[in-house]
């Protein structure tokens, strides 16, 4: 590897690291300013707050690392251009494609680390981060009230009108058992609750209708304790569950949610696709940044940064818009994760051709 390659790689990685060191404390301070009243109100221990902000660092860095990377490349490449270092390199006979090679090597290093972190480190931090948030900050948002219909195995379907994850209870519970597509029995209860110490479900105003051809048997009880082929949390899995799983458990979780007809399946699939698409964005944004900032402009470095910040926020905007479309409609999770990358990849191709000329 030539001296210039090592020089650019060191500049790339060090500037990116500086961007993270600069912006993460700002994110922590803004978040702390918003939540300081909740910390006091709920008497959150100092050790829990420290752990929370450790996990917040990973969450924040993973969320915004593409824009930090983009700004870092524009910043140090603009400095190279303003110092006429780029012109000197290209005048020495190095082609523009050869010039961007160390940038791609650096992007590969960042992408590999982002991929590893996204698969193994960030999910665990997300779990602790969300558990803290729902325990101390957003207690009310845990209460999920909605109609839920779900298949729990090949023969049984359940329905509840509302579910309270704090009390581990649900209202208007129905279970239907089919054999060869024929309804064999149906269970109704005004409420169902998980009794942890006994590991049983307790139903109030229990009614069971057993159907045998034209005959029907009705069994009633004010209270019924029993067991079922599902867990109480299956009635309404928390929306952030997929974010907290490493890749293998995530695949198994998604397969289970597909079988059960989960209404959150698109959100889970989007998270899995983003585990792959986010590292790839390193290459696309690096190409755009180098194309934008590798030549002197009359406006200087400020113009490059302004243009870079605008493009960076447009990328984040598209990414968020497509994510909302996936979560709120039937928009494909595959397209939601990869379409921003494809669109900016096309932009990178044309900008690179223009820079080469």
C-alpha positions in Angstrom: 0.0 0.0 0.0 1.4 3.4 -1.0 2.0 6.3 1.4 -0.9 8.2 -0.1 -3.3 5.3 0.5 -2.3 5.1 4.2 -2.6 8.9 4.4 -6.2 9.0 3.0 -7.3 6.0 5.1 -6.0 7.5 8.3 -7.6 10.8 7.5 -10.9 9.1 6.6 -11.1 7.0 9.7 -9.8 9.7 12.1 -12.1 12.4 10.8 -15.1 10.0 11.0 -14.1 9.2 14.6 -13.8 12.9 15.4 -17.3 13.5 14.0 -18.7 10.8 16.3 -16.9 12.2 19.3 -18.2 15.7 18.5 -21.9 14.9 17.9 -22.6 12.0 20.3 -22.1 14.2 23.4 -24.4 16.8 21.8 -27.0 14.1 21.3 -26.6 13.0 24.9 -27.0 16.5 26.3 -30.1 17.2 24.2 -31.6 13.9 25.3 -30.7 14.5 29.0 -32.3 18.0 28.8 -35.5 16.4 27.6 -35.6 13.7 30.2 -34.1 15.3 33.3 -37.6 15.9 34.8 -38.5 12.2 34.3 -35.3 11.2 36.0 -36.1 13.3 39.0 -39.8 12.3 39.1 -39.1 8.6 38.9 -36.0 8.7 41.1 -33.8 6.9 38.6 -30.5 5.7 40.1 -27.4 7.3 38.8 -26.0 3.9 37.8 -29.1 3.2 35.6 -28.7 6.6 33.9 -25.0 5.9 33.2 -25.9 2.5 31.7 -28.7 4.1 29.7 -26.4 6.7 28.1 -23.9 4.0 27.2 -26.6 2.2 25.3 -27.9 5.5 23.9 -24.4 6.1 22.4 -24.7 2.9 20.4 -28.3 3.6 19.5 -27.5 7.2 18.4 -24.3 6.3 16.5 -26.0 3.4 14.6 -29.0 5.7 13.7 -27.0 8.6 12.3 -23.6 7.1 11.4 -24.3 7.5 7.6 -24.6 11.3 7.9 -21.6 11.5 10.2 -19.6 9.5 7.7 -20.8 11.7 4.8 -19.8 14.9 6.6 -16.5 13.5 7.6 -15.5 12.5 4.0 -16.6 15.9 2.6 -14.7 17.7 5.3 -11.3 16.1 4.9 -11.6 15.7 1.1 -12.4 19.4 0.8 -9.3 20.2 2.9 -7.3 18.1 0.5 -8.7 20.0 -2.5 -8.2 23.4 -0.9 -4.6 22.5 -0.2 -4.2 21.5 -3.9 -3.3 18.0 -2.8 -5.9 16.4 -5.0 -4.7 18.4 -8.1 -1.1 17.4 -7.3 -2.1 13.7 -7.1 -4.1 13.7 -10.4 -1.3 15.7 -12.1 1.2 13.1 -11.2 -0.6 10.6 -13.5 -2.9 8.9 -10.9 -6.4 8.4 -12.3 -9.5 9.5 -10.4 -10.6 5.9 -10.1 -7.2 5.1 -8.5 -7.6 8.1 -6.2 -10.9 6.9 -4.8 -9.5 3.4 -4.0 -8.3 4.2 -0.5 -11.7 5.8 0.2 -13.4 2.5 -0.8 -11.0 0.6 1.5 -11.9 2.9 4.3 -15.6 2.6 3.6 -15.1 -1.2 3.7 -13.6 -1.0 7.2 -16.5 1.2 8.4 -19.1 -1.1 6.7 -17.6 -4.3 8.3 -17.6 -2.7 11.7 -21.1 -1.3 11.2 -22.3 -4.7 10.1 -20.8 -6.5 13.1 -22.1 -3.9 15.5 -25.6 -4.0 13.9 -25.8 -7.7 14.2 -24.3 -8.3 17.7 -23.7 -5.1 19.7 -26.5 -2.7 18.8 -29.4 -5.2 19.4 -28.3 -5.9 23.0 -27.9 -2.1 23.6 -31.3 -1.5 22.0 -32.9 -4.0 24.4 -31.5 -2.2 27.5 -32.2 1.2 26.0 -35.9 0.4 25.3 -36.4 -1.4 28.6 -35.1 1.7 30.5 -37.2 4.0 28.3 -40.4 2.0 29.0 -39.6 1.5 32.7 -38.8 5.1 33.6 -39.8 7.5 30.7 -42.7 6.2 28.5 -44.7 4.1 30.9 -48.0 5.0 29.3 -46.9 4.0 25.8 -46.5 0.4 27.1 -50.3 0.1 27.2 -51.3 -1.3 23.9 -55.0 -1.3 23.2 -56.0 -2.8 19.9 -57.8 -5.6 18.3 -55.4 -8.5 17.8 -56.1 -11.7 15.8 -53.3 -14.3 15.7 -52.7 -17.9 14.7 -50.8 -19.6 17.5 -50.4 -23.0 15.9 -51.7 -25.0 12.9 -55.1 -25.6 14.6 -55.8 -22.6 16.9 -56.5 -18.9 16.5 -56.9 -16.3 19.3 -58.4 -12.9 19.5 -58.3 -10.1 22.1 -59.7 -6.6 22.0 -57.0 -5.1 24.3 -53.8 -6.2 26.1 -52.0 -4.7 29.1 -48.3 -5.8 29.2 -47.9 -4.3 32.7 -50.7 -6.4 34.2 -50.1 -9.3 31.8 -53.9 -9.4 31.0 -56.2 -9.1 28.0 -59.9 -8.4 27.5 -62.5 -10.1 25.4 -60.4 -13.3 24.8 -61.5 -15.8 22.2 -59.8 -19.1 21.1 -61.0 -21.1 18.2 -59.8 -24.7 17.6 -60.1 -26.2 14.1 -59.5 -29.7 12.8 -59.6 -30.3 9.0 -60.9 -26.7 8.7 -63.9 -27.6 10.9 -64.5 -25.6 14.1 -64.4 -28.1 17.0 -64.6 -25.8 20.0 -64.5 -22.2 20.9 -63.5 -20.6 24.2 -64.7 -17.1 25.2 -63.8 -15.1 28.3 -64.3 -11.5 29.4 -60.7 -11.4 30.5 -57.5 -13.6 30.6 -54.6 -13.0 32.9 -51.2 -14.7 33.4 -50.6 -15.9 36.9 -46.8 -16.1 37.1 -46.4 -17.9 40.4 -48.6 -20.8 39.2 -47.6 -20.6 35.5 -51.3 -20.7 34.5 -53.8 -18.6 32.6 -56.8 -17.4 34.6 -60.0 -16.5 32.7 -63.1 -14.7 34.0 -66.6 -15.5 32.8 -65.4 -18.6 30.9 -67.6 -20.1 28.2 -66.6 -23.1 26.1 -68.7 -24.3 23.2 -67.9 -27.8 22.0 -69.3 -28.6 18.5 -69.8 -32.2 17.4 -71.8 -32.2 14.1 -75.2 -30.8 14.9 -74.8 -31.2 18.6 -73.3 -28.4 20.8 -72.2 -28.6 24.4 -71.8 -25.4 26.4 -69.6 -25.3 29.5 -69.5 -22.2 31.8 -67.5 -21.1 34.8 -67.0 -17.8 36.6 -63.3 -18.5 36.8 -61.2 -21.0 34.9 -57.5 -21.8 35.4 -55.8 -23.6 32.5 -52.7 -23.6 30.3 -52.5 -22.8 26.5 -50.1 -23.3 23.7 -48.9 -19.7 23.7 -47.2 -17.1 26.0 -49.1 -14.1 27.4 -46.6 -11.8 25.7 -47.5 -13.4 22.3 -50.8 -11.5 22.6 -49.1 -8.3 21.8 -45.3 -8.5 21.4 -43.6 -5.2 22.0 -42.9 -3.3 18.8 -39.2 -3.0 19.5 -38.6 -6.7 19.9 -37.0 -7.2 16.5 -34.5 -4.4 17.3 -33.2 -6.3 20.3 -32.4 -9.6 18.5 -29.1 -10.7 16.9 -29.4 -12.1 13.3 -30.1 -15.8 14.1 -32.8 -15.2 16.7 -34.2 -12.4 14.6 -34.8 -14.8 11.7 -36.5 -17.3 14.0 -38.6 -14.6 15.5 -39.7 -13.4 12.1 -40.6 -16.9 11.0 -42.7 -17.3 14.1 -44.4 -13.9 13.6 -45.2 -14.8 10.0 -46.9 -18.1 11.0 -48.9 -16.2 13.6 -50.0 -13.5 11.2 -48.4 -10.7 13.3 -49.5 -7.2 12.3 -45.9 -6.0 13.0 -44.3 -8.3 10.4 -43.5 -5.6 8.0 -41.7 -3.6 10.7 -39.7 -6.7 11.6 -38.7 -7.4 8.0 -37.6 -3.8 7.6 -35.3 -4.1 10.5 -33.7 -7.3 9.1 -33.2 -5.6 5.7 -31.7 -2.6 7.3 -29.1 -4.7 9.0 -27.7 -5.2 5.5 -28.5 -2.0 3.8 -27.1 0.4 6.4 -23.4 -0.8 6.0 -23.8 -0.6 2.2 -24.7 3.0 2.5 -21.1 3.7 3.5 -19.9 3.0 0.0 -22.7 5.0 -1.7 -22.3 8.1 0.5 -18.5 7.9 0.3 -18.6 8.0 -3.5 -21.0 11.0 -3.5 -18.9 12.8 -0.9 -15.7 12.4 -2.9 -17.3 13.4 -6.1 -18.7 16.6 -4.5 -15.6 17.7 -2.6 -12.5 16.6 -4.5 -12.2 19.9 -6.5 -11.8 23.5 -5.4 -14.9 25.6 -5.6 -15.3 29.4 -5.5 -17.4 29.0 -2.3 -14.6 27.0 -0.7 -15.2 24.3 1.9 -18.3 26.0 3.2 -20.2 25.4 -0.1 -19.1 21.7 -0.1 -20.3 21.3 3.5 -23.6 23.0 2.8 -24.2 20.8 -0.2 -23.1 17.7 1.8 -25.4 18.5 4.7 -28.3 19.0 2.3 -27.7 15.7 0.6 -27.2 13.9 3.9 -30.5 15.1 5.3 -32.3 14.3 2.1 -30.9 10.7 2.4 -32.2 10.5 6.0 -35.5 12.0 5.0 -36.0 9.4 2.2 -35.0 6.7 4.6 -37.5 7.8 7.2 -40.3 8.3 4.7 -39.9 4.8 3.3 -39.7 3.4 6.8 -43.0 5.1 7.7 -44.6 3.8 4.5 -43.6 0.2 5.4 -44.9 0.5 9.0 -48.1 2.2 8.2 -49.1 0.5 4.9 -48.4 -2.5 2.8 -45.3 -1.0 1.2 -42.6 -3.7 0.6 -40.0 -3.8 3.5 -37.4 -4.8 0.8 -38.0 -1.6 -1.1 -38.3 0.5 2.1 -34.8 -0.5 3.1 -33.0 -0.6 -0.2 -34.7 2.1 -2.4 -32.9 5.0 -0.8 -29.6 3.2 -1.3 -30.5 2.5 -5.0 -31.6 6.1 -5.7 -28.4 7.5 -4.1 -26.4 4.9 -5.8 -27.6 6.1 -9.2 -26.8 9.7 -8.1 -23.3 8.5 -7.0 -22.8 6.9 -10.4 -23.6 10.1 -12.4 -21.7 12.4 -10.0 -18.6 10.1 -10.2 -18.7 10.2 -14.0 -18.9 14.0 -13.9 -16.0 14.2 -11.4 -13.9 11.8 -13.5 -14.3 14.1 -16.6 
